Amino acid sequence: MSAQNVPADGQEPVRVPAPGTLMVDTSRKNGVGEFRGVAGPYWALRPVCGGQEWEAKPEHVRLADPIERLRAQNARCNARSRGEVL
């Protein structure tokens, strides 16, 4: 079973990604975050290297492409090697 956000204006439903999926928020300078869940009409994303979650409209969020995923994973590994708490 896959979850969906159903828009009120009759458009096609937006598929909700699995938690932990790396997403790009185009409304926040292409910020990459992990999908955490649905909060009303918004999607909750968390920065890859830790920090405060933010909410984004689903129409401003897309899947991270391979290079964006690699950069995010590399940034997480670098933060861990510096001893940062993630």
PDB file with SEQRES, HELIX, SHEET and CRYST1 records, atoms N, CA, C and O in Angstrom:
SEQRES   1 A   86  MET SER ALA GLN ASN VAL PRO ALA ASP GLY GLN GLU PRO          
SEQRES   2 A   86  VAL ARG VAL PRO ALA PRO GLY THR LEU MET VAL ASP THR          
SEQRES   3 A   86  SER ARG LYS ASN GLY VAL GLY GLU PHE ARG GLY VAL ALA          
SEQRES   4 A   86  GLY PRO TYR TRP ALA LEU ARG PRO VAL CYS GLY GLY GLN          
SEQRES   5 A   86  GLU TRP GLU ALA LYS PRO GLU HIS VAL ARG LEU ALA ASP          
SEQRES   6 A   86  PRO ILE GLU ARG LEU ARG ALA GLN ASN ALA ARG CYS ASN          
SEQRES   7 A   86  ALA ARG SER ARG GLY GLU VAL LEU                              
HELIX    1 AA1 PRO A   58  HIS A   60  5                                   3    
HELIX    2 AA2 PRO A   66  SER A   81  1                                  16    
SHEET    1 AA1 2 GLN A   4  ASN A   5  0                                        
SHEET    2 AA1 2 VAL A  14  ARG A  15 -1                                        
SHEET    1 AA2 5 TRP A  54  ALA A  56  0                                        
SHEET    2 AA2 5 TYR A  42  PRO A  47 -1                                        
SHEET    3 AA2 5 GLY A  31  ALA A  39 -1                                        
SHEET    4 AA2 5 LEU A  22  ASP A  25 -1                                        
SHEET    5 AA2 5 VAL A  61  LEU A  63 -1                                        
CRYST1    1.000    1.000    1.000  90.00  90.00  90.00 P 1           1          
ATOM      1  N   MET A   1       0.839  -1.175   0.000  1.00  0.00           N  
ATOM      2  CA  MET A   1       0.000   0.000   0.000  1.00  0.00           C  
ATOM      3  C   MET A   1       0.885   1.239   0.000  1.00  0.00           C  
ATOM      4  O   MET A   1       1.814   1.328   0.803  1.00  0.00           O  
ATOM      5  N   SER A   2       0.619   2.185  -0.873  1.00  0.00           N  
ATOM      6  CA  SER A   2       1.410   3.414  -0.918  1.00  0.00           C  
ATOM      7  C   SER A   2       0.542   4.583  -0.474  1.00  0.00           C  
ATOM      8  O   SER A   2      -0.635   4.675  -0.822  1.00  0.00           O  
ATOM      9  N   ALA A   3       1.145   5.465   0.293  1.00  0.00           N  
ATOM     10  CA  ALA A   3       0.431   6.637   0.788  1.00  0.00           C  
ATOM     11  C   ALA A   3       0.410   7.710  -0.280  1.00  0.00           C  
ATOM     12  O   ALA A   3       1.293   7.772  -1.135  1.00  0.00           O  
ATOM     13  N   GLN A   4      -0.616   8.559  -0.220  1.00  0.00           N  
ATOM     14  CA  GLN A   4      -0.734   9.642  -1.177  1.00  0.00           C  
ATOM     15  C   GLN A   4      -1.285  10.874  -0.489  1.00  0.00           C  
ATOM     16  O   GLN A   4      -2.062  10.773   0.461  1.00  0.00           O  
ATOM     17  N   ASN A   5      -0.880  12.030  -0.971  1.00  0.00           N  
ATOM     18  CA  ASN A   5      -1.516  13.295  -0.596  1.00  0.00           C  
ATOM     19  C   ASN A   5      -2.540  13.577  -1.685  1.00  0.00           C  
ATOM     20  O   ASN A   5      -2.192  13.594  -2.865  1.00  0.00           O  
ATOM     21  N   VAL A   6      -3.787  13.798  -1.312  1.00  0.00           N  
ATOM     22  CA  VAL A   6      -4.828  14.062  -2.300  1.00  0.00           C  
ATOM     23  C   VAL A   6      -5.122  15.554  -2.313  1.00  0.00           C  
ATOM     24  O   VAL A   6      -5.654  16.083  -1.337  1.00  0.00           O  
ATOM     25  N   PRO A   7      -4.783  16.250  -3.409  1.00  0.00           N  
ATOM     26  CA  PRO A   7      -5.046  17.688  -3.480  1.00  0.00           C  
ATOM     27  C   PRO A   7      -6.543  17.975  -3.518  1.00  0.00           C  
ATOM     28  O   PRO A   7      -7.316  17.182  -4.056  1.00  0.00           O  
ATOM     29  N   ALA A   8      -6.950  19.097  -2.954  1.00  0.00           N  
ATOM     30  CA  ALA A   8      -8.357  19.475  -2.901  1.00  0.00           C  
ATOM     31  C   ALA A   8      -8.869  19.965  -4.254  1.00  0.00           C  
ATOM     32  O   ALA A   8     -10.077  19.957  -4.490  1.00  0.00           O  
ATOM     33  N   ASP A   9      -7.974  20.391  -5.144  1.00  0.00           N  
ATOM     34  CA  ASP A   9      -8.424  20.957  -6.419  1.00  0.00           C  
ATOM     35  C   ASP A   9      -8.648  19.917  -7.508  1.00  0.00           C  
ATOM     36  O   ASP A   9      -8.844  20.282  -8.667  1.00  0.00           O  
ATOM     37  N   GLY A  10      -8.624  18.639  -7.170  1.00  0.00           N  
ATOM     38  CA  GLY A  10      -8.918  17.585  -8.122  1.00  0.00           C  
ATOM     39  C   GLY A  10      -7.741  17.144  -8.973  1.00  0.00           C  
ATOM     40  O   GLY A  10      -7.920  16.323  -9.871  1.00  0.00           O  
ATOM     41  N   GLN A  11      -6.534  17.662  -8.722  1.00  0.00           N  
ATOM     42  CA  GLN A  11      -5.363  17.220  -9.473  1.00  0.00           C  
ATOM     43  C   GLN A  11      -5.008  15.799  -9.060  1.00  0.00           C  
ATOM     44  O   GLN A  11      -5.538  15.265  -8.086  1.00  0.00           O  
ATOM     45  N   GLU A  12      -4.099  15.201  -9.825  1.00  0.00           N  
ATOM     46  CA  GLU A  12      -3.658  13.846  -9.516  1.00  0.00           C  
ATOM     47  C   GLU A  12      -2.943  13.811  -8.169  1.00  0.00           C  
ATOM     48  O   GLU A  12      -2.180  14.725  -7.857  1.00  0.00           O  
ATOM     49  N   PRO A  13      -3.179  12.761  -7.354  1.00  0.00           N  
ATOM     50  CA  PRO A  13      -2.529  12.669  -6.040  1.00  0.00           C  
ATOM     51  C   PRO A  13      -1.008  12.603  -6.158  1.00  0.00           C  
ATOM     52  O   PRO A  13      -0.467  12.067  -7.126  1.00  0.00           O  
ATOM     53  N   VAL A  14      -0.334  13.157  -5.157  1.00  0.00           N  
ATOM     54  CA  VAL A  14       1.121  13.159  -5.109  1.00  0.00           C  
ATOM     55  C   VAL A  14       1.563  11.956  -4.288  1.00  0.00           C  
ATOM     56  O   VAL A  14       1.087  11.764  -3.169  1.00  0.00           O  
ATOM     57  N   ARG A  15       2.469  11.144  -4.827  1.00  0.00           N  
ATOM     58  CA  ARG A  15       2.967   9.979  -4.088  1.00  0.00           C  
ATOM     59  C   ARG A  15       3.876  10.430  -2.958  1.00  0.00           C  
ATOM     60  O   ARG A  15       4.782  11.238  -3.156  1.00  0.00           O  
ATOM     61  N   VAL A  16       3.624   9.901  -1.783  1.00  0.00           N  
ATOM     62  CA  VAL A  16       4.422  10.233  -0.606  1.00  0.00           C  
ATOM     63  C   VAL A  16       5.602   9.266  -0.550  1.00  0.00           C  
ATOM     64  O   VAL A  16       5.399   8.052  -0.568  1.00  0.00           O  
ATOM     65  N   PRO A  17       6.836   9.783  -0.482  1.00  0.00           N  
ATOM     66  CA  PRO A  17       8.006   8.898  -0.443  1.00  0.00           C  
ATOM     67  C   PRO A  17       8.131   8.179   0.902  1.00  0.00           C  
ATOM     68  O   PRO A  17       7.480   8.542   1.881  1.00  0.00           O  
ATOM     69  N   ALA A  18       8.965   7.175   0.925  1.00  0.00           N  
ATOM     70  CA  ALA A  18       9.235   6.436   2.159  1.00  0.00           C  
ATOM     71  C   ALA A  18      10.091   7.302   3.089  1.00  0.00           C  
ATOM     72  O   ALA A  18      10.931   8.069   2.619  1.00  0.00           O  
ATOM     73  N   PRO A  19       9.883   7.184   4.399  1.00  0.00           N  
ATOM     74  CA  PRO A  19      10.728   7.932   5.337  1.00  0.00           C  
ATOM     75  C   PRO A  19      12.206   7.623   5.096  1.00  0.00           C  
ATOM     76  O   PRO A  19      12.585   6.475   4.864  1.00  0.00           O  
ATOM     77  N   GLY A  20      13.034   8.674   5.157  1.00  0.00           N  
ATOM     78  CA  GLY A  20      14.470   8.516   4.932  1.00  0.00           C  
ATOM     79  C   GLY A  20      14.898   8.789   3.502  1.00  0.00           C  
ATOM     80  O   GLY A  20      16.092   8.894   3.225  1.00  0.00           O  
ATOM     81  N   THR A  21      13.936   8.908   2.583  1.00  0.00           N  
ATOM     82  CA  THR A  21      14.259   9.202   1.188  1.00  0.00           C  
ATOM     83  C   THR A  21      14.847  10.599   1.088  1.00  0.00           C  
ATOM     84  O   THR A  21      14.313  11.540   1.676  1.00  0.00           O  
ATOM     85  N   LEU A  22      15.931  10.744   0.359  1.00  0.00           N  
ATOM     86  CA  LEU A  22      16.554  12.058   0.184  1.00  0.00           C  
ATOM     87  C   LEU A  22      15.781  12.858  -0.855  1.00  0.00           C  
ATOM     88  O   LEU A  22      15.566  12.413  -1.982  1.00  0.00           O  
ATOM     89  N   MET A  23      15.368  14.053  -0.439  1.00  0.00           N  
ATOM     90  CA  MET A  23      14.553  14.919  -1.272  1.00  0.00           C  
ATOM     91  C   MET A  23      15.221  16.289  -1.388  1.00  0.00           C  
ATOM     92  O   MET A  23      16.045  16.659  -0.552  1.00  0.00           O  
ATOM     93  N   VAL A  24      14.862  17.033  -2.426  1.00  0.00           N  
ATOM     94  CA  VAL A  24      15.369  18.385  -2.642  1.00  0.00           C  
ATOM     95  C   VAL A  24      14.189  19.346  -2.563  1.00  0.00           C  
ATOM     96  O   VAL A  24      13.185  19.174  -3.255  1.00  0.00           O  
ATOM     97  N   ASP A  25      14.323  20.354  -1.715  1.00  0.00           N  
ATOM     98  CA  ASP A  25      13.300  21.395  -1.588  1.00  0.00           C  
ATOM     99  C   ASP A  25      13.713  22.568  -2.462  1.00  0.00           C  
ATOM    100  O   ASP A  25      14.638  23.305  -2.119  1.00  0.00           O  
ATOM    101  N   THR A  26      13.038  22.744  -3.583  1.00  0.00           N  
ATOM    102  CA  THR A  26      13.401  23.793  -4.530  1.00  0.00           C  
ATOM    103  C   THR A  26      13.044  25.191  -4.022  1.00  0.00           C  
ATOM    104  O   THR A  26      13.524  26.184  -4.569  1.00  0.00           O  
ATOM    105  N   SER A  27      12.218  25.280  -2.994  1.00  0.00           N  
ATOM    106  CA  SER A  27      11.870  26.596  -2.443  1.00  0.00           C  
ATOM    107  C   SER A  27      12.891  27.068  -1.408  1.00  0.00           C  
ATOM    108  O   SER A  27      12.813  28.202  -0.936  1.00  0.00           O  
ATOM    109  N   ARG A  28      13.847  26.208  -1.052  1.00  0.00           N  
ATOM    110  CA  ARG A  28      14.883  26.565  -0.068  1.00  0.00           C  
ATOM    111  C   ARG A  28      16.272  26.394  -0.663  1.00  0.00           C  
ATOM    112  O   ARG A  28      17.111  25.685  -0.107  1.00  0.00           O  
ATOM    113  N   LYS A  29      16.508  27.039  -1.782  1.00  0.00           N  
ATOM    114  CA  LYS A  29      17.824  26.988  -2.438  1.00  0.00           C  
ATOM    115  C   LYS A  29      18.292  25.565  -2.681  1.00  0.00           C  
ATOM    116  O   LYS A  29      19.467  25.250  -2.494  1.00  0.00           O  
ATOM    117  N   ASN A  30      17.369  24.701  -3.099  1.00  0.00           N  
ATOM    118  CA  ASN A  30      17.654  23.298  -3.402  1.00  0.00           C  
ATOM    119  C   ASN A  30      18.268  22.568  -2.208  1.00  0.00           C  
ATOM    120  O   ASN A  30      19.196  21.774  -2.359  1.00  0.00           O  
ATOM    121  N   GLY A  31      17.740  22.851  -1.030  1.00  0.00           N  
ATOM    122  CA  GLY A  31      18.206  22.175   0.180  1.00  0.00           C  
ATOM    123  C   GLY A  31      17.841  20.700   0.153  1.00  0.00           C  
ATOM    124  O   GLY A  31      16.706  20.343  -0.161  1.00  0.00           O  
ATOM    125  N   VAL A  32      18.797  19.845   0.480  1.00  0.00           N  
ATOM    126  CA  VAL A  32      18.575  18.405   0.507  1.00  0.00           C  
ATOM    127  C   VAL A  32      18.233  17.989   1.931  1.00  0.00           C  
ATOM    128  O   VAL A  32      18.892  18.396   2.887  1.00  0.00           O  
ATOM    129  N   GLY A  33      17.203  17.179   2.055  1.00  0.00           N  
ATOM    130  CA  GLY A  33      16.803  16.692   3.371  1.00  0.00           C  
ATOM    131  C   GLY A  33      16.202  15.305   3.272  1.00  0.00           C  
ATOM    132  O   GLY A  33      15.811  14.851   2.197  1.00  0.00           O  
ATOM    133  N   GLU A  34      16.137  14.648   4.405  1.00  0.00           N  
ATOM    134  CA  GLU A  34      15.495  13.336   4.484  1.00  0.00           C  
ATOM    135  C   GLU A  34      14.008  13.538   4.697  1.00  0.00           C  
ATOM    136  O   GLU A  34      13.595  14.334   5.540  1.00  0.00           O  
ATOM    137  N   PHE A  35      13.211  12.817   3.935  1.00  0.00           N  
ATOM    138  CA  PHE A  35      11.767  12.880   4.130  1.00  0.00           C  
ATOM    139  C   PHE A  35      11.440  12.213   5.454  1.00  0.00           C  
ATOM    140  O   PHE A  35      11.879  11.095   5.721  1.00  0.00           O  
ATOM    141  N   ARG A  36      10.648  12.924   6.302  1.00  0.00           N  
ATOM    142  CA  ARG A  36      10.299  12.412   7.630  1.00  0.00           C  
ATOM    143  C   ARG A  36       8.839  12.024   7.749  1.00  0.00           C  
ATOM    144  O   ARG A  36       8.496  11.132   8.524  1.00  0.00           O  
ATOM    145  N   GLY A  37       7.974  12.683   6.990  1.00  0.00           N  
ATOM    146  CA  GLY A  37       6.561  12.368   7.071  1.00  0.00           C  
ATOM    147  C   GLY A  37       5.700  13.510   6.569  1.00  0.00           C  
ATOM    148  O   GLY A  37       6.195  14.526   6.080  1.00  0.00           O  
ATOM    149  N   VAL A  38       4.403  13.317   6.704  1.00  0.00           N  
ATOM    150  CA  VAL A  38       3.429  14.302   6.254  1.00  0.00           C  
ATOM    151  C   VAL A  38       2.893  15.046   7.464  1.00  0.00           C  
ATOM    152  O   VAL A  38       2.528  14.433   8.468  1.00  0.00           O  
ATOM    153  N   ALA A  39       2.845  16.369   7.367  1.00  0.00           N  
ATOM    154  CA  ALA A  39       2.305  17.216   8.432  1.00  0.00           C  
ATOM    155  C   ALA A  39       1.221  18.087   7.807  1.00  0.00           C  
ATOM    156  O   ALA A  39       1.499  19.193   7.342  1.00  0.00           O  
ATOM    157  N   GLY A  40       0.002  17.596   7.796  1.00  0.00           N  
ATOM    158  CA  GLY A  40      -1.091  18.306   7.137  1.00  0.00           C  
ATOM    159  C   GLY A  40      -0.841  18.369   5.645  1.00  0.00           C  
ATOM    160  O   GLY A  40      -0.619  17.332   5.021  1.00  0.00           O  
ATOM    161  N   PRO A  41      -0.871  19.563   5.048  1.00  0.00           N  
ATOM    162  CA  PRO A  41      -0.629  19.670   3.607  1.00  0.00           C  
ATOM    163  C   PRO A  41       0.862  19.739   3.256  1.00  0.00           C  
ATOM    164  O   PRO A  41       1.214  19.845   2.081  1.00  0.00           O  
ATOM    165  N   TYR A  42       1.727  19.681   4.254  1.00  0.00           N  
ATOM    166  CA  TYR A  42       3.168  19.836   4.045  1.00  0.00           C  
ATOM    167  C   TYR A  42       3.906  18.519   4.249  1.00  0.00           C  
ATOM    168  O   TYR A  42       3.396  17.589   4.873  1.00  0.00           O  
ATOM    169  N   TRP A  43       5.121  18.465   3.706  1.00  0.00           N  
ATOM    170  CA  TRP A  43       6.021  17.342   3.950  1.00  0.00           C  
ATOM    171  C   TRP A  43       7.117  17.819   4.886  1.00  0.00           C  
ATOM    172  O   TRP A  43       7.656  18.913   4.715  1.00  0.00           O  
ATOM    173  N   ALA A  44       7.444  17.005   5.866  1.00  0.00           N  
ATOM    174  CA  ALA A  44       8.499  17.337   6.816  1.00  0.00           C  
ATOM    175  C   ALA A  44       9.825  16.772   6.300  1.00  0.00           C  
ATOM    176  O   ALA A  44       9.922  15.591   5.969  1.00  0.00           O  
ATOM    177  N   LEU A  45      10.841  17.635   6.238  1.00  0.00           N  
ATOM    178  CA  LEU A  45      12.180  17.240   5.803  1.00  0.00           C  
ATOM    179  C   LEU A  45      13.156  17.588   6.913  1.00  0.00           C  
ATOM    180  O   LEU A  45      12.958  18.550   7.656  1.00  0.00           O  
ATOM    181  N   ARG A  46      14.217  16.788   7.015  1.00  0.00           N  
ATOM    182  CA  ARG A  46      15.246  17.019   8.033  1.00  0.00           C  
ATOM    183  C   ARG A  46      16.587  17.140   7.331  1.00  0.00           C  
ATOM    184  O   ARG A  46      16.883  16.345   6.439  1.00  0.00           O  
ATOM    185  N   PRO A  47      17.409  18.116   7.712  1.00  0.00           N  
ATOM    186  CA  PRO A  47      18.722  18.245   7.084  1.00  0.00           C  
ATOM    187  C   PRO A  47      19.542  16.958   7.235  1.00  0.00           C  
ATOM    188  O   PRO A  47      19.482  16.291   8.267  1.00  0.00           O  
ATOM    189  N   VAL A  48      20.284  16.633   6.221  1.00  0.00           N  
ATOM    190  CA  VAL A  48      21.050  15.389   6.208  1.00  0.00           C  
ATOM    191  C   VAL A  48      22.086  15.342   7.328  1.00  0.00           C  
ATOM    192  O   VAL A  48      22.318  14.281   7.909  1.00  0.00           O  
ATOM    193  N   CYS A  49      22.703  16.467   7.635  1.00  0.00           N  
ATOM    194  CA  CYS A  49      23.749  16.510   8.667  1.00  0.00           C  
ATOM    195  C   CYS A  49      23.195  16.893  10.032  1.00  0.00           C  
ATOM    196  O   CYS A  49      23.945  17.323  10.908  1.00  0.00           O  
ATOM    197  N   GLY A  50      21.908  16.742  10.216  1.00  0.00           N  
ATOM    198  CA  GLY A  50      21.284  17.067  11.495  1.00  0.00           C  
ATOM    199  C   GLY A  50      20.777  18.491  11.513  1.00  0.00           C  
ATOM    200  O   GLY A  50      21.167  19.318  10.689  1.00  0.00           O  
ATOM    201  N   GLY A  51      19.924  18.757  12.440  1.00  0.00           N  
ATOM    202  CA  GLY A  51      19.358  20.087  12.553  1.00  0.00           C  
ATOM    203  C   GLY A  51      17.856  20.031  12.645  1.00  0.00           C  
ATOM    204  O   GLY A  51      17.267  18.956  12.757  1.00  0.00           O  
ATOM    205  N   GLN A  52      17.244  21.178  12.598  1.00  0.00           N  
ATOM    206  CA  GLN A  52      15.809  21.298  12.769  1.00  0.00           C  
ATOM    207  C   GLN A  52      15.067  20.951  11.485  1.00  0.00           C  
ATOM    208  O   GLN A  52      15.437  21.391  10.396  1.00  0.00           O  
ATOM    209  N   GLU A  53      14.010  20.154  11.634  1.00  0.00           N  
ATOM    210  CA  GLU A  53      13.172  19.814  10.492  1.00  0.00           C  
ATOM    211  C   GLU A  53      12.497  21.066   9.961  1.00  0.00           C  
ATOM    212  O   GLU A  53      12.315  22.047  10.682  1.00  0.00           O  
ATOM    213  N   TRP A  54      12.128  21.017   8.683  1.00  0.00           N  
ATOM    214  CA  TRP A  54      11.335  22.088   8.102  1.00  0.00           C  
ATOM    215  C   TRP A  54      10.213  21.460   7.303  1.00  0.00           C  
ATOM    216  O   TRP A  54      10.259  20.280   6.955  1.00  0.00           O  
ATOM    217  N   GLU A  55       9.209  22.263   7.021  1.00  0.00           N  
ATOM    218  CA  GLU A  55       8.074  21.806   6.242  1.00  0.00           C  
ATOM    219  C   GLU A  55       8.110  22.447   4.863  1.00  0.00           C  
ATOM    220  O   GLU A  55       8.458  23.618   4.711  1.00  0.00           O  
ATOM    221  N   ALA A  56       7.743  21.654   3.864  1.00  0.00           N  
ATOM    222  CA  ALA A  56       7.753  22.137   2.488  1.00  0.00           C  
ATOM    223  C   ALA A  56       6.477  21.681   1.789  1.00  0.00           C  
ATOM    224  O   ALA A  56       5.912  20.633   2.103  1.00  0.00           O  
ATOM    225  N   LYS A  57       6.046  22.488   0.845  1.00  0.00           N  
ATOM    226  CA  LYS A  57       4.893  22.089   0.042  1.00  0.00           C  
ATOM    227  C   LYS A  57       5.339  20.981  -0.904  1.00  0.00           C  
ATOM    228  O   LYS A  57       6.416  21.073  -1.493  1.00  0.00           O  
ATOM    229  N   PRO A  58       4.529  19.936  -1.061  1.00  0.00           N  
ATOM    230  CA  PRO A  58       4.917  18.819  -1.934  1.00  0.00           C  
ATOM    231  C   PRO A  58       5.263  19.236  -3.357  1.00  0.00           C  
ATOM    232  O   PRO A  58       6.104  18.602  -3.995  1.00  0.00           O  
ATOM    233  N   GLU A  59       4.627  20.295  -3.870  1.00  0.00           N  
ATOM    234  CA  GLU A  59       4.918  20.713  -5.243  1.00  0.00           C  
ATOM    235  C   GLU A  59       6.296  21.354  -5.377  1.00  0.00           C  
ATOM    236  O   GLU A  59       6.769  21.563  -6.494  1.00  0.00           O  
ATOM    237  N   HIS A  60       6.950  21.669  -4.253  1.00  0.00           N  
ATOM    238  CA  HIS A  60       8.302  22.251  -4.272  1.00  0.00           C  
ATOM    239  C   HIS A  60       9.368  21.216  -3.951  1.00  0.00           C  
ATOM    240  O   HIS A  60      10.545  21.554  -3.821  1.00  0.00           O  
ATOM    241  N   VAL A  61       8.966  19.963  -3.822  1.00  0.00           N  
ATOM    242  CA  VAL A  61       9.902  18.911  -3.418  1.00  0.00           C  
ATOM    243  C   VAL A  61      10.024  17.886  -4.545  1.00  0.00           C  
ATOM    244  O   VAL A  61       9.037  17.497  -5.170  1.00  0.00           O  
ATOM    245  N   ARG A  62      11.260  17.463  -4.782  1.00  0.00           N  
ATOM    246  CA  ARG A  62      11.519  16.418  -5.787  1.00  0.00           C  
ATOM    247  C   ARG A  62      12.548  15.447  -5.227  1.00  0.00           C  
ATOM    248  O   ARG A  62      13.241  15.748  -4.255  1.00  0.00           O  
ATOM    249  N   LEU A  63      12.638  14.285  -5.850  1.00  0.00           N  
ATOM    250  CA  LEU A  63      13.659  13.314  -5.453  1.00  0.00           C  
ATOM    251  C   LEU A  63      15.041  13.863  -5.754  1.00  0.00           C  
ATOM    252  O   LEU A  63      15.245  14.527  -6.771  1.00  0.00           O  
ATOM    253  N   ALA A  64      15.979  13.590  -4.881  1.00  0.00           N  
ATOM    254  CA  ALA A  64      17.368  13.995  -5.118  1.00  0.00           C  
ATOM    255  C   ALA A  64      17.937  13.122  -6.240  1.00  0.00           C  
ATOM    256  O   ALA A  64      17.703  11.914  -6.276  1.00  0.00           O  
ATOM    257  N   ASP A  65      18.679  13.742  -7.144  1.00  0.00           N  
ATOM    258  CA  ASP A  65      19.313  12.952  -8.207  1.00  0.00           C  
ATOM    259  C   ASP A  65      20.578  12.301  -7.646  1.00  0.00           C  
ATOM    260  O   ASP A  65      20.989  12.633  -6.534  1.00  0.00           O  
ATOM    261  N   PRO A  66      21.204  11.386  -8.384  1.00  0.00           N  
ATOM    262  CA  PRO A  66      22.353  10.639  -7.843  1.00  0.00           C  
ATOM    263  C   PRO A  66      23.487  11.516  -7.307  1.00  0.00           C  
ATOM    264  O   PRO A  66      24.046  11.203  -6.257  1.00  0.00           O  
ATOM    265  N   ILE A  67      23.838  12.594  -7.990  1.00  0.00           N  
ATOM    266  CA  ILE A  67      24.945  13.431  -7.506  1.00  0.00           C  
ATOM    267  C   ILE A  67      24.555  14.161  -6.227  1.00  0.00           C  
ATOM    268  O   ILE A  67      25.393  14.345  -5.344  1.00  0.00           O  
ATOM    269  N   GLU A  68      23.303  14.576  -6.114  1.00  0.00           N  
ATOM    270  CA  GLU A  68      22.842  15.230  -4.892  1.00  0.00           C  
ATOM    271  C   GLU A  68      22.834  14.258  -3.717  1.00  0.00           C  
ATOM    272  O   GLU A  68      23.178  14.635  -2.597  1.00  0.00           O  
ATOM    273  N   ARG A  69      22.445  13.012  -3.965  1.00  0.00           N  
ATOM    274  CA  ARG A  69      22.477  11.993  -2.904  1.00  0.00           C  
ATOM    275  C   ARG A  69      23.909  11.733  -2.463  1.00  0.00           C  
ATOM    276  O   ARG A  69      24.181  11.615  -1.269  1.00  0.00           O  
ATOM    277  N   LEU A  70      24.835  11.641  -3.431  1.00  0.00           N  
ATOM    278  CA  LEU A  70      26.238  11.400  -3.108  1.00  0.00           C  
ATOM    279  C   LEU A  70      26.813  12.549  -2.282  1.00  0.00           C  
ATOM    280  O   LEU A  70      27.512  12.311  -1.297  1.00  0.00           O  
ATOM    281  N   ARG A  71      26.529  13.783  -2.669  1.00  0.00           N  
ATOM    282  CA  ARG A  71      27.014  14.940  -1.919  1.00  0.00           C  
ATOM    283  C   ARG A  71      26.467  14.953  -0.495  1.00  0.00           C  
ATOM    284  O   ARG A  71      27.198  15.241   0.453  1.00  0.00           O  
ATOM    285  N   ALA A  72      25.182  14.639  -0.349  1.00  0.00           N  
ATOM    286  CA  ALA A  72      24.563  14.628   0.977  1.00  0.00           C  
ATOM    287  C   ALA A  72      25.161  13.531   1.852  1.00  0.00           C  
ATOM    288  O   ALA A  72      25.435  13.759   3.030  1.00  0.00           O  
ATOM    289  N   GLN A  73      25.365  12.348   1.287  1.00  0.00           N  
ATOM    290  CA  GLN A  73      25.956  11.254   2.057  1.00  0.00           C  
ATOM    291  C   GLN A  73      27.396  11.574   2.434  1.00  0.00           C  
ATOM    292  O   GLN A  73      27.833  11.249   3.538  1.00  0.00           O  
ATOM    293  N   ASN A  74      28.134  12.203   1.535  1.00  0.00           N  
ATOM    294  CA  ASN A  74      29.506  12.603   1.817  1.00  0.00           C  
ATOM    295  C   ASN A  74      29.547  13.651   2.930  1.00  0.00           C  
ATOM    296  O   ASN A  74      30.396  13.583   3.818  1.00  0.00           O  
ATOM    297  N   ALA A  75      28.630  14.618   2.879  1.00  0.00           N  
ATOM    298  CA  ALA A  75      28.568  15.649   3.922  1.00  0.00           C  
ATOM    299  C   ALA A  75      28.265  15.016   5.274  1.00  0.00           C  
ATOM    300  O   ALA A  75      28.831  15.427   6.287  1.00  0.00           O  
ATOM    301  N   ARG A  76      27.378  14.015   5.306  1.00  0.00           N  
ATOM    302  CA  ARG A  76      27.054  13.327   6.556  1.00  0.00           C  
ATOM    303  C   ARG A  76      28.279  12.593   7.095  1.00  0.00           C  
ATOM    304  O   ARG A  76      28.569  12.663   8.289  1.00  0.00           O  
ATOM    305  N   CYS A  77      28.993  11.896   6.227  1.00  0.00           N  
ATOM    306  CA  CYS A  77      30.201  11.171   6.663  1.00  0.00           C  
ATOM    307  C   CYS A  77      31.257  12.137   7.188  1.00  0.00           C  
ATOM    308  O   CYS A  77      31.903  11.858   8.197  1.00  0.00           O  
ATOM    309  N   ASN A  78      31.438  13.267   6.515  1.00  0.00           N  
ATOM    310  CA  ASN A  78      32.413  14.255   6.980  1.00  0.00           C  
ATOM    311  C   ASN A  78      32.023  14.813   8.340  1.00  0.00           C  
ATOM    312  O   ASN A  78      32.882  14.998   9.203  1.00  0.00           O  
ATOM    313  N   ALA A  79      30.740  15.082   8.541  1.00  0.00           N  
ATOM    314  CA  ALA A  79      30.279  15.598   9.827  1.00  0.00           C  
ATOM    315  C   ALA A  79      30.523  14.564  10.938  1.00  0.00           C  
ATOM    316  O   ALA A  79      30.957  14.920  12.034  1.00  0.00           O  
ATOM    317  N   ARG A  80      30.249  13.318  10.659  1.00  0.00           N  
ATOM    318  CA  ARG A  80      30.481  12.265  11.658  1.00  0.00           C  
ATOM    319  C   ARG A  80      31.963  12.138  11.980  1.00  0.00           C  
ATOM    320  O   ARG A  80      32.330  11.918  13.134  1.00  0.00           O  
ATOM    321  N   SER A  81      32.825  12.277  10.962  1.00  0.00           N  
ATOM    322  CA  SER A  81      34.273  12.149  11.209  1.00  0.00           C  
ATOM    323  C   SER A  81      34.811  13.308  12.052  1.00  0.00           C  
ATOM    324  O   SER A  81      35.837  13.180  12.719  1.00  0.00           O  
ATOM    325  N   ARG A  82      34.104  14.440  12.010  1.00  0.00           N  
ATOM    326  CA  ARG A  82      34.489  15.583  12.842  1.00  0.00           C  
ATOM    327  C   ARG A  82      33.911  15.466  14.264  1.00  0.00           C  
ATOM    328  O   ARG A  82      34.176  16.309  15.120  1.00  0.00           O  
ATOM    329  N   GLY A  83      33.136  14.430  14.496  1.00  0.00           N  
ATOM    330  CA  GLY A  83      32.571  14.208  15.813  1.00  0.00           C  
ATOM    331  C   GLY A  83      31.264  14.930  16.071  1.00  0.00           C  
ATOM    332  O   GLY A  83      30.810  15.014  17.212  1.00  0.00           O  
ATOM    333  N   GLU A  84      30.657  15.451  15.015  1.00  0.00           N  
ATOM    334  CA  GLU A  84      29.376  16.140  15.178  1.00  0.00           C  
ATOM    335  C   GLU A  84      28.278  15.132  15.500  1.00  0.00           C  
ATOM    336  O   GLU A  84      28.281  14.012  14.988  1.00  0.00           O  
ATOM    337  N   VAL A  85      27.356  15.534  16.337  1.00  0.00           N  
ATOM    338  CA  VAL A  85      26.208  14.693  16.682  1.00  0.00           C  
ATOM    339  C   VAL A  85      25.142  14.920  15.627  1.00  0.00           C  
ATOM    340  O   VAL A  85      24.697  16.046  15.405  1.00  0.00           O  
ATOM    341  N   LEU A  86      24.739  13.842  14.983  1.00  0.00           N  
ATOM    342  CA  LEU A  86      23.748  13.962  13.905  1.00  0.00           C  
ATOM    343  C   LEU A  86      22.377  13.577  14.370  1.00  0.00           C  
ATOM    344  O   LEU A  86      21.425  13.620  13.590  1.00  0.00           O  
TER     345      LEU A  86                                                      
END                                                                             
